[in-house]
Amino acid sequence: MTDKVREIIHLQIPPWPKMTGASYRYFLQNEKHITRICDHYVLIFMLDRTLLFTEDNKEISLHKGEWYVQRPGLLQQGKSSSPAPSYFYIHFTAQEANSKDRFIQNSYPGEMDSNVHLYKQGSFDHRYLKPFFEQLDYCYKTKPYDILGIQSIFLTLLNSIATWPQVAPGQELGNEITRYLIENYNKDISCDTLAKEFNFSTEYINRKLKQYSGMTPVQHIQQLRITRAMDLLANTDHTLAYIAAEVGYHDSTVFYKAFHKLSGMPPGEWRKRSRKIK
């Protein structure tokens, strides 16, 4: 990831992407990926082990915790057997934007890009997405008439791999750093970590991210952590100590001070207000 920008798929909106099928897939030992040319997209979320296949003769190796989007019209083959992988897949249709429409030319501040932009490959946190896999699998198999419910869950999963805001020319590095922070915000990340990951100096990393998001890496990490903490405070009964550790703070006091600085109140008070409890 450090030497090139990951491929991005640009989907035109409208029409909205539409799911046409979803399920769990469990390979037998040494089973191979089928040979096919799909007329739809296939979104794969790897749950265990490794899936091997080729796409237009390019070798693809997907590991646990990674997603991949198979594009329609490409030849996929299982030239090598896979070691009994398991994954959750979603078939969907969508209209891909023409290259001339991929980047919006703003005529005034605040004009919105109407396309959806997906990385072709990336990583995900199984703990967060597992409930959506189970809901979608259950609804699709037992409530096929619940079109709105099924589409809602599908779009939530699709949104989890979307890249926002859109990558404009010259902003690729800022987008890559942002995506890395989103995926790893609860780990011990420093400017030196980012410098090693992207093969640039800490000064360059700081400058590029500041230009892209208006925040330094430290500020961005803190924003991600506190935003996630707010979600956990509002929607779970986990203790403050548990939430602090979950979002990446080893010291509850440091978490308390960071939360108060960004929200203007202690985390306990924020929890009460978010639930409208007096």
N, C-alpha and C positions, 0 to 999 in steps of 0.2 A: 504493500500500500504506500510505502514511502517514496517510491520512484516514479509513480504515475497516478493519474486521477482515475478512480474507478468509473466504469461505464455507467451511464445514466440513461434510463428509458423515459421518454417524454410522452405522456398520454394526454390527448386532447380532451378538454371538458367544455361543453357537452359533446357527446353523450357520456354519462357516468359509466365507469367500469361495471360489468355485471357478472356475478358469480354463476357458473353453470354446473359446478360439482365440487365436492370436498369430502375428504375422508382420511383415515390413518392408513398407512401402507407399511407392511412388515415383510421384508425380504427373507427368503430362506438362505441358509448358508450357501455361498458360491452362486447364488442366483444373479443373473445379469439384467441390466436395464433393457427394456424392450427397444426394438428399432421402430422409429416412427417419425412422421412429420406432422406436427399438430396444427390445427387451424385456430388454436386459442392459446392464451398464455397459461403457464403452469407455475404457480408459486409454491416452492418447496421449503418447509421449515424442518431442518434435520433435528431429530430427537435423540438418536443414538448411533454410534459407529460411523462408518464412512460409505457414501454412495459414489460409485465410479461410473462415468459415462463420457461420451464425446458429443460435442455439439458442432456440426459442420467440421468434423475431424479435429476440433480443438479439445484436448483432454480436460475434463472437469473432475475435481475431487472435492466433495462436500462433506464436512465434518460436523459432529454434534455442536449445536448452538449456532449454526450458520443457516442463512436463507439464500435462495437462488431463484431467479425468474427465468424460466425457459420461454424463449420467444417463439411465436408462431412462424411457420414456414421454414424452420431450420431442421436439419436431419439430426436426430438424437439416436445414439447407438450404445449398447453395452458391450464394448469390445473386451472388457475385462470383468470378471466376476466381482461382486461386492460382498464384504464380510458381514452379511445379515444386518443391514442397516434398517432403521425405522424412521419414518418421517410423517409429517402432516402435509397434505397437498391441497391446493385450491386451483381449480380450473376457472378461468374468467376470460371474458371478451372485453376488448377496449379498442379505441381508435388511437393509433400512435400519431403524434404531431409531425408534420413535415419539418425538415431541417430549418426552413426559413421562418417557421413559427415558434421555434424552440425558445428563443430569447425575446422578451417583449421590449419594444422600444418605447420607453416612458415619454409621454407627451406632457405630463404634468406630475408633480410630486404625489405619491400615494397611489398611482395607478397600479392595479393588481394584475398579476400573471394568472391567467385562467387555466393553465395546464397543471397536471399532476406529474411530479418528477420522482422516479423510483431508481434507487441504486439496483443494479442487476444482481449484486451479491453483497452480503454483509453479515453481521452477527446480531443475535437477539438474546434476550434474557428469558429463558423458558419459564421461570417462576411467574413472570408477569403475563405471558401470552397463553400459558396452558389453559386457564379458565375459558378463554375465547375459543381455543381449539375444541374443547369439550362441548361448549355451547353450540358452536357451529355444526359440529358433527351430529349432535343430538337433534337439533332443529331440522337440519337438512334431511335426516333419515326418518324422523317421526312427524314433522310438521312441514311438509313441502309446500303447503298452502300459505304458510306464514312468510310471504315474500318480503315484506318490509322488515321483519325481524331478522331473517337470514341475510338480507342485503346490508342491514345495519351492522351486524357482527363482522361481515366480510370487509366492509369499508373501514371499520375500526382496525382490523388486522392490516389492511393495505396502508392505512395511515401510519402504522407503526414503522413501516420501512420507507415512507416518503421522506424526501429531503426538502425542508423549508428553511429559509426562503430559496427561491430558484437560484441556481448557480449562473452567474453572468461571467462573460469572458474576463479573465484576470483574477477571479475570486475563488478559483478552485481550491487553493491551499487553505483559505479561511474556512471554506465549507468542510474540508477534510478534517481540520482541527476541531471544528464544532461537532461534527459527527463523532469523532473519537472521544470528546469530552462527554457527550450524551451517553455513550456506551460504557464509559469507565469512570463517571463522576464520583462514585462511592469508593473508589480505590485511592491509594496514595499516589497522587499525581503532582509533579512539580514541573517547573519550566524546563529543568534538565531532562525530565522524562519525555516531554514533548520534543525537545531538541534532538534526542536520540531517536525517537520514533519517526520523525519527519526529516532528519538529516539536515537541519538548519540550526543556526545559532539561536540562543534564547532571546537575544535582542530582536532578531528577525521574526521569530514566532510571535513575540509580544506585539510587534508593530503590525503584522499582518492580521492577527485576530482583532486587534483594536480597530483597524480600518474596516474589517468585515462586520463585526458585531457591536462595536462601541465599548467593548469590555476587554480587560486583560484576562489571561487564562485563569488567574486566581479569582477574579470577580465572577467569571463565567461559571467556574466550578461551584462557588458559593451559591450563586443564583440557582443552579440546577439542584443542589442539595437541599436548599431551603424550600424550593418549589415542591420537591418530592416529599419533604417532611410535612408540608402543609396538607398534601393529599393524604398522607398516612394519619395525620392528626384528625382530619375531618372524617375519614372513612373507616378507621380501625380503632380498637381500644388498646393498642400496644402501648407499653409504658414509654415515657420520654427517653429513658436510657436505651431501650430497644430501638426506637426510631433514630436516635442520634447515631448509634452504631450502624444501623441499616443504611443510612445515607452517607456514611463515611467519616463520622466524627468519633475519634477514640476517647475524647474527653467531653463529658456532658456539659461542663462549664463553658467550653469553647462553643459548643452547639447552642447553648442558651444565649450567649452573647451575640453570636452570628444571627440567630433567629430574631432576636429583639432588634438588632440593628436594621434588618431588612423589612421586618413587618411592623415595627413600632410597638410591639407588645410581647410579653413572655409567651412561650409555646403553649402553656396550659391555658392561659387566657384566650389565645387565638383559637384553641380547640373548642372552648365553650361558646365563643361568639360564632364560629363557623357552623355550630349545631343549634344556634339560637337558644342556648341554655343559660339561664340567669344564675 
